[in-house]
Every structure is written in C-alpha cells, then in structure tokens.
C-alpha cells in the first residue's frame, strides 16, 4: 500500500511538473513573440508587417499564432501561422492572403530568416525583425514620406508643375482595368519622378521622365515596348498609347486629390 501511495504521488508530481513546464514554455514564447514584426523580402523596397497578438500551445512543440499580415502601410488580414520549436530551434510557417508561403527560422539575434515562396516565380529571401510600437510608428512615417508627392517649387515652369499629383484612368480597350500614375516630384528642368502601376497602393519603384513641350512621354509597357503619351486638357490628362506592333489605345486620367 505504501509503495502504491508513493507511486501515485510520484506520478502526480510528474504531471504537475510537466504542466508547469508547458505553461512556462508558452509564457516564454508569448513574451518573446507577441509583437509587431517588420518583414523585408529580398529585392523589394516596400515592407510588410506581421503582427502577432496571441499564442496558443497545441502540443509540446507546436504553437498556433493569432496574427495578421500584409503591406506595412495597408490593410492586413488574418493569417494562419504556427511556430514549431525543436530544442532551441524555432521555425515560423504561414501562408499569406495571396497564397505565398513563408518559412523562417529564428537566429541567435532573435531575427527570423528564411524564404518567401510566391505561387509563381522564384523564391526570395525574407527577414522578420521584431519592433516596438514606437519603432513601428517611425517606420510607418518614413514609408509615408517616401511616397509623398512634393509640391513643385516656384522655379518649376507652370506647364510642367501642372502634371504634379496622383492620377487615375481607364484605357478604352484590352480590359486592362484602372491604372494609376504618380508624379511625385518635378524639378526646374521639368524632370519628373513618376510611377505607373495597376493598383492604388503606394509605389515602390520610380523612374525619371522629362516633361517636354507640355507632354509626358515614356515607355509604359516594357513587354511590348509600348509608349504612353500624356498631355494636359483642362483638369485632366489625355493619354494615348502605341507600340511597334501597331497596337493603340486611349484614356483620360483624372487627378485624385
């Protein structure tokens, strides 16, 4: 009877110790991971953000994350993410809203390093760095400043300065959909820093184009070497497109305040 009682108490102590260990483990993971994580993908200037708001332990090695993910300066939907811990190694895995897969392992500095694998195209390197709310605020401010449209200076010719701003238009043919033109900055020589893209998200790449004789002209479709030609007409930009194969199109771009 004495041996049975001793065995019972030993068993209880074993389970109590394991429960305490599991609780300490999830508490430690929460303290180290619940935060905002700035995500940088190799070759891309625009950053993303993973925000981990909660953690639940599924078994001894696996933790489910309550998390959101998306562009750092845009809406971030929820994602299903998990952490698997094997010894001292901790691996983060989740699939983004666009079905890209992210797998990253935390290094000794606390940074997750791994791969970003889109549904099409090659995989890229990725880094996730933990930041405080104060650090995130500064990063967001810098991101917004990077895409701020600069008001033309007084020495910029009025015919060029009139192009400044964000414009949107729909091409007449081809089902191309709505396109956006960002004219970020224009100097005294009428050199304009522009971005042309299909979405209304802050641009990440720009090119310099000269506004000449009241006309903005550049190769806007590199796959066909197609050229866009835009001229002011009242408060709008009237646009024409042509390429070496004989393709043409037309659109009216209006300024977005």
Secondary structure, DSSP 8 states (H G I E B T S, - for coil): -HHHHHHHHHHHHHHHHHHHHHHHHHHHHHHHHSEEEEEEETT--S-EEEEEEEEEE-SSSEEEEEEEEEETTS--EEEEEEEEEETTEEEEEEE-TT--EEEEEE-TTS-EEEEEE-SSS--EEEEEEEE-HHHHHHHHHHHHHHT------TTS-HHHHTT-EEEEEE-SSTT--EEEEEEEEE-TT-EEEEEEESSSS--S--EEEEEETTEEEEEEETTTTEEEEEEEETTEEEEEEE-TTS-EEEEEEEEE-
